């Protein structure tokens, strides 16, 4: 079993900041990357940002320059610092773990944390 404990969502005005955290525990052997996805009402889930074990990062174009993903490998925790938030950032944000492909394990998902940005 994998447990992903997310925190940090909430209501913020446009231009404000939030910091999301996700602590992973349990059967996470073989973890290769941690990341964040989001799903807005009526839309598909989309990648926000991902960080590999080696520290390489990838961001969605919509958040580049505003969001920063980081990771504490010792604590198996991933963070998402979100600055200059816009109403279009409103969504449920999901923590994600990917595993090395040779293990044949599907990704693990958190329960999601709501981010609401008011205009």
C-alpha positions in Angstrom: 0.0 0.0 0.0 1.1 3.5 -0.8 0.0 6.5 1.2 0.3 10.0 -0.2 -0.6 12.7 2.3 -1.3 16.0 0.5 -1.7 19.4 2.2 -1.6 23.1 1.5 -4.6 23.7 -0.7 -7.1 26.4 0.0 -8.6 29.7 -1.2 -6.4 32.5 -2.3 -6.9 35.7 -4.3 -5.4 36.1 -7.7 -1.8 37.1 -7.5 -1.3 35.2 -4.2 0.7 32.1 -3.3 0.2 28.7 -2.0 2.5 25.8 -1.2 1.4 22.2 -1.6 3.1 19.3 0.1 2.8 15.6 -0.5 4.5 13.0 1.8 4.8 9.5 0.4 5.0 6.4 2.6 4.4 2.7 2.3 5.4 0.5 -0.6 7.2 3.2 -2.7 10.3 1.1 -3.6 11.3 1.8 -7.1 10.0 5.4 -7.1 11.4 7.3 -10.1 9.6 10.6 -10.1 7.2 12.6 -8.1 4.9 15.2 -9.4 1.6 17.2 -9.4 -1.3 17.0 -11.7 -4.5 19.0 -11.7 -8.0 18.7 -12.8 -10.4 21.6 -13.3 -14.2 21.1 -13.5 -15.2 19.7 -16.8 -11.6 19.2 -17.9 -9.1 16.3 -18.1 -6.4 15.8 -15.6 -3.2 17.5 -16.7 0.4 17.5 -15.7 1.5 20.5 -13.7 5.1 19.6 -12.8 7.3 16.6 -12.2 10.7 16.1 -10.6 12.8 13.0 -11.0 15.1 11.2 -8.5 18.0 13.1 -10.0 16.3 16.5 -9.7 15.3 17.0 -13.3 12.1 19.0 -13.6 9.4 19.5 -16.2 6.6 22.0 -16.1 3.4 22.6 -18.0 3.7 25.7 -20.2 0.9 27.4 -18.3 2.8 27.4 -15.0 6.4 28.0 -16.1 7.9 30.9 -14.3 5.2 30.9 -11.6 5.4 27.4 -10.0 8.4 25.6 -8.6 8.5 21.9 -7.8 11.0 20.6 -5.3 11.6 17.5 -3.3 13.0 16.2 -0.1 14.3 12.8 -1.0 15.1 11.8 2.6 11.5 12.4 3.5 9.9 11.3 0.2 8.1 14.6 0.1 7.4 16.7 -2.9 6.5 20.4 -2.8 4.8 22.7 -5.2 5.3 26.4 -4.6 2.7 28.3 -6.6 3.1 32.1 -7.0 1.2 34.6 -9.0 -1.8 32.4 -9.0 -4.5 33.0 -11.5 -8.2 32.1 -11.5 -7.5 29.5 -14.2 -5.2 27.7 -11.8 -8.3 26.7 -9.9 -8.5 22.9 -9.8 -8.0 19.8 -7.6 -4.3 19.1 -7.4 -3.2 15.5 -7.2 0.1 14.2 -6.0 1.6 11.5 -8.2 4.4 8.9 -8.0 5.9 7.2 -11.0 7.9 4.0 -10.7 10.7 2.6 -12.9 9.1 1.0 -15.9 10.9 -2.3 -15.5 8.9 -2.8 -12.3 5.6 -2.8 -14.1 3.9 -0.8 -11.4 1.3 1.7 -12.3 1.4 5.3 -10.8 0.2 6.1 -7.4 -2.2 9.0 -6.8 -3.1 11.1 -3.8 -6.7 12.0 -2.9 -6.3 15.5 -4.2 -6.3 19.0 -2.6 -8.5 21.8 -3.8 -7.0 25.1 -4.9 -9.4 27.9 -5.5 -8.2 31.2 -6.9 -10.6 34.1 -6.7 -10.4 37.0 -9.1 
